[in-house]
Amino acid sequence: MAEPACPQKAPYALELAPGDYWWCACGLSKKQPFCDGSHKGSEFSPVKFTLAESEKKWLCGCKRTKNPPFCDGMHKSL
């Protein structure tokens, strides 16, 4: 399996409204941390997640998390 690109070595701390979101797993999106379709033609697929209410979330920026799309601290070992 190919390694995803690492757009940043820190999480994206975001206040998100209720709704569906697609987290970029390839690291190539120009709209980080969300998918813009840059993965097309690769082995990567975006990760969908849904929020029922407004919440602050820390989304993985290094694309190495074991709990996508949420940061698990893996960036500290890069």
C-alpha positions as CSV (number, residue, x, y, z in Angstrom):
1,M,0.0,0.0,0.0
2,A,1.2,3.5,-0.9
3,E,1.9,6.1,1.8
4,P,-0.5,9.1,1.8
5,A,1.0,12.6,1.5
6,C,1.4,14.5,4.8
7,P,-0.1,17.9,4.4
8,Q,0.8,18.9,8.0
9,K,2.2,17.3,11.1
10,A,-0.6,18.5,13.4
11,P,-4.4,18.0,13.5
12,Y,-6.9,20.4,12.0
13,A,-9.0,21.7,15.0
14,L,-12.4,22.7,13.5
15,E,-15.8,23.8,14.7
16,L,-18.1,21.8,12.5
17,A,-21.8,22.1,11.9
18,P,-24.1,19.1,11.8
19,G,-23.9,17.2,8.5
20,D,-21.9,14.8,6.4
21,Y,-18.2,15.3,5.7
22,W,-15.6,13.6,3.6
23,W,-12.1,13.5,5.1
24,C,-9.2,13.4,2.7
25,A,-7.2,10.2,3.2
26,C,-4.6,10.6,0.4
27,G,-3.2,13.9,1.6
28,L,-3.4,15.5,-1.9
29,S,-6.6,17.6,-1.5
30,K,-6.2,21.4,-1.9
31,K,-9.1,21.7,0.5
32,Q,-7.5,20.0,3.5
33,P,-8.7,18.3,5.6
34,F,-11.6,17.6,3.3
35,C,-11.7,15.7,0.0
36,D,-11.6,17.5,-3.3
37,G,-11.4,14.4,-5.5
38,S,-7.6,14.5,-5.8
39,H,-7.5,10.8,-4.9
40,K,-9.1,9.7,-8.2
41,G,-6.9,7.1,-9.9
42,S,-5.2,6.1,-6.6
43,E,-5.8,3.4,-4.1
44,F,-7.1,5.9,-1.5
45,S,-10.7,6.8,-0.8
46,P,-12.1,9.6,1.4
47,V,-13.6,8.7,4.8
48,K,-17.2,9.8,5.4
49,F,-18.3,10.9,8.8
50,T,-21.5,12.5,10.1
51,L,-22.1,14.9,12.9
52,A,-25.6,15.1,14.5
53,E,-24.8,18.4,16.3
54,S,-22.2,21.2,16.1
55,E,-18.9,20.0,17.6
56,K,-15.2,20.8,17.8
57,K,-13.2,18.0,16.2
58,W,-9.5,17.4,15.7
59,L,-9.1,15.8,12.2
60,C,-5.9,14.1,11.3
61,G,-3.5,16.3,9.3
62,C,-0.7,13.7,8.8
63,K,-3.0,11.1,7.3
64,R,-1.4,8.3,9.5
65,T,-4.1,8.0,12.2
66,K,-5.3,4.6,13.2
67,N,-8.7,6.2,13.9
68,P,-9.6,8.0,10.7
69,P,-10.6,10.8,10.3
70,F,-9.8,11.8,13.9
71,C,-6.3,12.6,15.2
72,D,-4.7,9.9,17.4
73,G,-1.4,11.6,17.9
74,M,0.5,9.7,15.2
75,H,2.0,13.0,14.0
76,K,4.2,13.1,17.1
77,S,6.2,10.1,15.8
78,L,6.9,11.6,12.3
